[in-house]
Amino acid sequence: MHRTRLLVLLSGLLLVASFCQTQTVMLDLPLQSQHAVITQRIGITDIIVNYHRPLVNSRQIWGKVVPYGEVWRAGANENTTVTFTDPVTIEGQPLDKGTYGLHMIPGENQWTVIFSKMSTAWGSFSYKQDEDALRITVTPQAAEFHEALTYDFDDVKPDSAVVTLRWDKVAVPFKVAVKVNDIVEASIHQQLRGLNQYYWESWDDVANYYLTSKISLDQALKDEDQSIKLEERFDNLLNKSKILEAMGRKDAATAARNQALEKASAQQLYFYGRQLQGEKKQEEAFAVFRSNAKKFPDYWTSHVGLARVYSGQGDFDKAVKEMQAALTGVPDDANRSNLEKYVKRLQSKDDINR
């Protein structure tokens, strides 16, 4: 009986000791090489570098702390990892989406950058070449001194960025590129199978993406028509006119634009006029401002639009009168403050369209 109890007690003590040892390994304590994460989005693809930052600490790094010709963890502690949420190319070489262990082999004139399928190891101590997903060769560059190892995203463009490791006086860059339009189109098809398909805004956003990207204009028109089918709005009708214009169908574009303007509110007409001014289409903008004043004679943005017309014509007395009329109906303090500034400019005979 006593022996049984003693065995049970000893077993319990061993279990507690084992548990405590595990907890000791997992304690959250400060690390000498601090943890960092850096993220860059290209299109809708995220690139995430997760690493630890060793310090130079007055040491000779290259060729000594980090030997040439040997696999190095490209950071400190556990694997430095890099995650791609979509397929990418690295220096022109394809790499599938996923999380990879990032290792490097430093050299005086060339470095090898390794993307390993094994991403949960401790450093490079158990690295195996047969687990490589990709190897590339890059040229190191001289750089300003960095005490702490760091990763940056440089030369960011709509479809690419350069990931650069910097430590001591060395920089090691590699270019990541993404087929943005292909990935976005595939994502669109997925997104429009859910609740998004029932909202006019979703189809309008997709069509506008195609338009601004100058791709798939036929598909853009189909998607805009679907948006209009769900709910006919100034926004989607105006976007349809822009798509038709980009396709060279000017008469159809004019008809769609006129249809949009018929449905526009006073604010929508005013901001459309301002958009035209931003495109250097001053006379077209003035025509919209006049139309707005005729359709919504008492709305404050209509008065602002007329003030812009008179200002552009050099008739500052009428412009001041219209801007003061707008002040009587402006709904909030922020716009009121802006209008008051316009009044002062007009009183000084300063054209507010400039």
N, C-alpha and C positions, 0 to 999 in steps of 0.2 A: 504493500500500500504506500509506504513512505518512498520506496524506490520509484514507483510510478509517478508520484507527485514530483519527485526530484527531476525525473526525465522531462516531464511536462514543463517544469519551471526552466530547465536549461534550454529546452527547445524554444520557449518564448523569448528568453534572453538573446539567443542566437538570432532569432527573427528580428527583434528590435535592433540588435547591432547591425544586421544586414541592411535594415531599413534606414538607420541613421547614416551608414556609409553611403548609401545611394543618395540620400538627401544632401550630404556634404558635397558630393560631386556636383549636384544640381543647384547649389546655393547661388543666389543672385548677388554677386559681389563685383566691385569695380575691376575691370581688366586693364592691364597695362596698355594694350593695343585696343583702343576703343572701337565700338561697333558703329557702322554707318550704312545707310542705304541711300542710293540715288536712283531716281526714276526719270525717264524721258518718254514722252508719247510722240510717236510719228504716225500721223493719220489717226487711226484708232488702235494702233499697236503700242503696247507698253514694253519698254526695255528697263529692267530692274537689276542693278548691280548691288549685291549684298556682301559686305566685306568688313574686315577689321583693319585698323590704321596704325601700323607700327611707326615709331619715331626714329629719326636718324640718330639722335642722342650722341652726337660727336663721333660716330663710328664710320668706318669705311664700308659703304654698303655694297657697291657693285664689285664683284670679283672676290669679295671676302665674306661679309655677312650673307650676301646672296651670291653664291658661286656662279661663274659662267659655265654653261654647258650642262647644268643640272636642272631637273624639273623643280619649279618653285610654285608655291601656293598663291602667288600674286596678291598677297596680303598677309594676314596673320591668323593664328588659331585655326578654327575649322575652315572647310572649303570656302574660298571666295566663290560665289555663284553669280550667274547671269541668267535672267529669265526673259524669254521672248514669248509674248502672248499670241503671236502669229508667226508663220514662216518668214524668214529673212534671208538676206545674203550677207556674208561677211567677206569683205574685200572681193566681192564678186562670186564667192562660193556659196551654194545653197545650204541652209541649215533649218531644220524643222523647228516648229514651236516647241517650247519646253524649258525646263530649268537645267542648266549645265554647271558642272564644276569647272571653274576657270583656272587654268594653270599656265605658266609661261616658262620657257627656257631662255634665259638671258644670254646674250652674246655681245661682244664688243661692237660688232657691226650689224648683226642681224639677230632678231628675236623670233622664237616660235611661240605662237599663241594657240593654246589647246582648249577645246571645248569637250569636256568629258561627260559621258552619260551618267557617270557616278558623281552625284552632287552632295552627298551627305557624309563624306569622309572627313577625317581630321587632317587638314593640310594636304600635303602631297606625299605623305609617308607611305600610303598604301596605293598610290597611283599605279594604274596599269594601262599601258598603251593600247591594248586591244579593246579598251572601253572608250576610246576616242570617237567622238561624233564628227569632229573636224579639226584639222590643223592648218594654220596659215603662217606665212613668214612675213614679218614687217620690219621696217627700219626704225631703230630708236632715234630720238632727236635730243639735242641739247636743250635744256630748259632752265628756267629760274629755280632757285633752290626751294624745295618743299620739305619742311621738317617732318610733317606727317604725310604718310602715303595717302593719295587721294585719287578718285576717279572723277572725271568730268565728261560732259557731253559738249563737244565743240562742233563748229561748222554745221549748225542745225539747219536743215532744209526741209521742204514739205515732204520729201520722201526718203530722207537719210540723215544720219548724224555720225560724228566720229567719237567713239569711246576712247578716252585717253587716260592711261595710268600715269601719274606723276609722283616721283619720289626722289629725294636728293636733287640732283641736277639732270635727271633723265626723264624724258616723256616717251611713252610707248602708245602710239595711236593705232586703232583699227576701225575701218568704216563699216557701218551697218546700214543696209538699204532695205526698203520695204516696198512691195508692189501695192501701193496704197489703194488705187482704184479697184484692183481685183479683190482685195480684202474687204473694202467697203461695200462693193456690189454683193459679195457673198453674204456679208452681214445684213445688208438691207433685206435680202430675200428671207432671211431667218426672222428678222424683227417684224416684218410685215405679215407674218403668219400668226402673230399673237393679237392682242387687243389693239395694237397700233393700226391695224388695217381698217378699223372702224372710225378713225378720226381724220377729218380733212387735212389737219395740220401735218400728219405723218407723210401723206402722199405729196403734199406741197413742199415739205422739207426735202424729200428725196428728189423731186423734180428740180428744185433749186440747186441741190448739190450737183446734179448732172450738168445743169446749165452753167454754173460758176466754174466747174471743172472742165467745161467744153468737151464733154464726152457724151455719147449715147443720147443725142437730142431726140431721136424717135422715141426712145423709152421715156425720156423726160416728158414729152408731150402726152404719152399714154398715162403716165402717173399723175400729171396735172389734170387731165380729164377725169381721172378717178377721184381726185380731190374735189373737183367741181361737182361731180355726180353726188358725192356725199353731202356737200354743202357749198352752194355758190357764194363766194365771198369776193370782196375787192382784192384781197391778197392773191388768191389763186388765179383769178382772172387776169390780174396785172402780170403775174409770173408767166401765165400762158402767152400773153402778148410778147413778152421778152423772148420766150423760147421760139415762137413763130418768127420773130424778127431775126434771131440767130440762124434760123433755118432758111432765111431769105424769102419767107412768105409774108411780104410787107402788107398786102391788103388784109389778109387774115389777122395779122398782128394789130393793125389799126382797129379792126372791128372788135377784137378782144379787149384792147385798151379802152375803147369808148364804152364798152359794156362794163368794164371795171370802174371807170370814173362815174358811171351812173349809180353804182352801188356804194360809192365812197362816202364816208362821213366828212364833216368839216375838217377834222384833224387829219384824216388820211389824205384829203386833197392838199392841205397845206404842206404836209411832210413829203408828199409826192412832188410838189412844186420845188421844195428845198432840195430834193434828190436831183431834180433836173438842173437846178442851179449848180449843184456839185459836179454835174456832168458838162458844165459850161453851155447849157441850153437855156440861155436867159429868156429869150422871147417865148419859148414854150412854157417856161416856168411862170412868166407873167400872165400868159393866157390861162393857166390853171388857177392862179390867184384870182383873176377876174371872174372865172367861172365859179369859184368857191364863194365869192362875195355875192354873186347873183343867186346861187342856190341856198346859201346860208347867210343872209345879210346881217343877222344879229349876233353871230357867233364870234368870239374874240379872235380866233385864228384867222377868220376872214378879214378882219380889220388889219391884222398884222400883215397878211398877204398884200392887201391894197397899199399899206404903208411902204412895203418893199417896191411895189410897182411905181408909186409916186416918187420914191427916193431915187429909183433908177432913172426916172425921167427928169430929175432935178427939181421937182416941185416939192420942196421941203415943207412948205406951210401945210399942204394937204397931207403930207406924210405924217407930220406931227399930230394933226387932227385925228387921223386914223389910228395912230398908236395910242393916243390918249383915250380914244373910244375902246380900244382893246383892253386898256387898264381897268375900265369899269366892269368888265366881265371876266377877267382872269381869275381862275379858281384857287390858285395857291401862291404862297409867298415867293417861292423860288422863281417862278415865271414872272411874277410881278416885279421882282428885282431886275430881271433881265430886260423887261419892257421899259422900265424907268431909265435904264442905261441907254436903250435905243432912243428914247425921247431926247435925252441930252445930246446924243450924237446928231440926231436930225436937227435939233435946234442950232447946232454948230455947223449945219450944212455938210455933214459927213455922211456919205452914202453907206447905208447899213448893209448893202449887198456886197461890199468889198471886205 
